[in-house]
Amino acid sequence: MSAQPQVKELIGYSFLTGFANDHVFDARELITLDALAGSNGRVDEAEILALRALLDRLEEQDLAMSVRLEIDQFRETNNI
C-alpha cells in the first residue's frame, strides 16, 4: 500500500471529523489518526509531514489539557 492514499485519508478524516464537525479535536480523533498513519506498520515521511501540518493547525484553546498531552506524546513517539 502506498503512502499517498494514507495521506489523503489522514487529511480527509481530520478535516471532516476533527475540524469541520465541531471544531474540537478530541482523543478519539487522535486515536483514529494514529491508526490511519500506522496502518502499514509505520508512519512514513509523507504521513509525518501531513500529520505535522494537521496538528500545527490545532489551537491550544480548542483542546482539553489531556488531549494536548496526548498530542505531545503522539508527536514525540512518531517524530512529528
N, C-alpha and C positions, 0 to 999 in steps of 0.2 A: 504494500500500500504506500503510495507516495505521500509526501508531507503536504502537498498543496491542498488536497481535499480536507485534511485535518485543519489546516489554517483557515480555510473557508468556514468549516464547521465552528471553530473557535470564535471567529468574528461574528458569524451569523447568530450563534447561540447567545453570545454575550450581549449583543445589541437588542435582540428580541426579548430575551428573558431578563438580563441584568440591567439594561438601561431603558428600554422602551416601555416595559410593562408598569413599573412602579418607581423607576429612577433610584432604586435602592438595591445595592449589591449585598447579598447575604451569604452565609456559609454554605448553604445548599448549592448556590450558583457556583461558588468556588470549587466545590467538590466535583461538579459536572465539568467545569473547565479542566480540572486536573485529569479526570477520566478521559476526556476527549484528547487532550495533549498526550497522554501516556498510553493511548490505545494500541500503539505499535511497539510498546515496550520501553520507550524512552521519549524524552522531549527533545526534538531536534532543533537546529538553529533557526529554521523558519518559524517554528512554533514559539520558540523563545522570543523572537522579535515581535510576533503577533501578540503574545501574552504581555510582553513589556508595554507595548503601545496601549493595550486594553486596560491594564492595571494602572498605568500612569494617568488614565482619564478619570479614575475614581478620586473623588474629593473626600478628605477625611470627615467632613461634617455629614456626609451621607452614609457613614459606616459606624456600626457598633464597634466598640473597642475590641471585643472578642474577634470580630471579623477582620479588623485591621491587623491584629496579631497573627491570625491565620494566614492572611495575605503575605505578611512579612516572612513567615515561616515557609510558605509556598515559594516565594521569590528566592529565599536562601537555598532551599532544597533543590530547586531547578535552575539555579544560577541565572535568575531573571533580573 
